C-alpha cells in the first residue's frame, strides 16, 4: 500500500472513532445500536488495515 492510502485510511479511521465516542456518550435509551455496531465494525476494520500495513512496512 502506498503511504497516501495509509494516511487517508488513518484519517477516516480517526473520524469513525470520533463518531463512535460521540454515540457512546449518549444515554443508553438514545443510542442507535445499529449505527453503533456499524461504526465499531468499520473502526475495527480500519484499525486492522492500518496495523497490517504498518507491520508490512517494517524492515526485517
Secondary structure by P-SEA (a helix, b strand, c coil): ccaaaaaaaaaaaaaaaaaaaaaaaccccccaaaaaaaaaaaaaaaaaaaaaaaaaaccc
